Amino acid sequence: MATLKAEQKKQRVERLSSVREFVFGVQDGVLTTAGVLFGLSGAVSGRLEVILAALASTAAGAMSMGAGAYLGTRAESEVIRGELDRMRRATQSEPYVIQEELLGSLAAEGLSRETSYRVVKLLSSSPKLLLATVEEKVYGLGGAMLGNPAADGLVMGAAFLVGALVPLLPFVLISNQRVGLAAALVTTAGALFAVGYFVGWLADSGRRWPSALRFLLIALGAASIGYLVGLAISPLGATAGP
Amino acid sequence: MIRPGEIAPDFELPSAFNNQVGRVRLSRVDAEVIVLFFYPHDFSFVCPTEVLGFHQELDAFGSQRCKLLGVSVDDVETHLRWARELGGVGYPLLADVGGAVARDYGCFDEQEGVALRATFILDANRSVLYTVASPVNVGRSVSETLRVVCALRTGRLCPADWTPGEQPGPAGSKF
């Protein structure tokens, strides 16, 4: 029963590792799209042009973020697996080297050398357990770090799409551009506030409101900068001829 | 590190031997040949292969009228517990806490705070006959140490890879 609980905890941590992709995707989708909406609204006057640009940006962003997450996770997993394989081979051919490394690591974390020796000797009675401990304590590698590239890519791409809809939908649905922009600003701020609160809730750190406020400030900052950049480059749009 | 031909610095250190604490003065060790070997630490996974390796060859070293002394920076109580952990060690383990003796012999790793794996073979007058040192992560060869002791005991020219039982070179020839 205790083993099952431990396994469930491990699976939960592995699932939670996808939170990074989800949060990154939603945040990027919201901010990128809001940036396009506010930036272009400052630079060009046509509402349809702004919507088309935001849609193109959303499609390209979702594909790019999904592919990037897939490739990034795959590359990271391959590097980690290679390192783990090298360590497993070393464990078979020179077990005392790995034992000595683990001993040094435990001693560096505060255990006496003698106690560290006894712990490593005890762990050595189970090669599998020894390996798992060395992976974590010496190499700082855990099972949760071996992500699923396809899942990470899908989560990232989908999260970007969901995030992009947050500012885009009110802007599309409300015909008045200024009102649409204001609504997009409100939904953007609300969505980022909610994501920040959600991350704080997941971390169970009791810091949900600071987390929510941090996301909100980032959102407002990014949107403001995007709008100001749009204003700054708008004279270029006015002078550019066909 | 001190070199062949030099006189090894004398010292007196606490020792753990036969499950008892004592003291060993190098100049008072009664032997025709002394193998003084430094190792980094008790309670490690490389050192016991050496410490036990020397222990297992005690008779062979004894037949050459050679005595063994192991030295590390661990204190004598740790040596006692370590020797018990290994099932007994048939020669003294000396406690060079702080590494002063290892420094005198030029085999102290200041960065790690431990002695290198250095071996000094001395004659009865503490004259250094042979030295070798390896980094802390590479264990030394007990059989090679024994081979060198045997070669030195012949007092004759011994070619490369000479092994006990083979006819040594002519007496009086240096090279």
Interface residues (C-beta under 8 A of the other chain):
Chain A: P95 Y96 V97 Q99 E100 L103 R113 E114 S116 Y117 V120
Chain B: H41 D42 F43 S44 F45 V46 T49 T78 R81 N137
